[in-house]
């Protein structure tokens, strides 16, 4: 066999549907568009959310609540999770490398769940009151960034 005799596998290439080529083709007359209506006309387009003039779903459903544009979003790490790191000085970069947080550009908040067994110097954007209390009672520091 040589390159001049290569062929596609059986059924790999499908011929396109040719519509509007007479009654005998099975795709003649209305060319598979059905009778009448907007979609049977040439040049018909309608947006995915258009419901034919009926009040659309996104306008029928009642709206509730609001989005606070001043909200601060934090990634959360508990004190108990900090034991995985063998270092004394903990920063968001080190937590990112250790995969305790997923994003390096989102602020970090330390919460007080779990126990601290050694003195740690933790740098973060926010701390809960219980986290600060537990860190300081173990002889560590909470440094705000």
Secondary structure as UniProt FT lines:
FT   HELIX           3..5
FT   TURN            10..11
FT   HELIX           23..25
FT   TURN            29..32
FT   HELIX           38..40
FT   TURN            42..43
FT   TURN            48..49
FT   TURN            52..53
FT   HELIX           57..60
FT   TURN            69..70
FT   STRAND          74..78
FT   HELIX           79..84
FT   STRAND          89..90
FT   HELIX           92..97
FT   TURN            98..99
FT   STRAND          107..111
FT   STRAND          121..124
FT   STRAND          126..127
FT   HELIX           129..137
FT   TURN            138..139
FT   STRAND          141..144
//
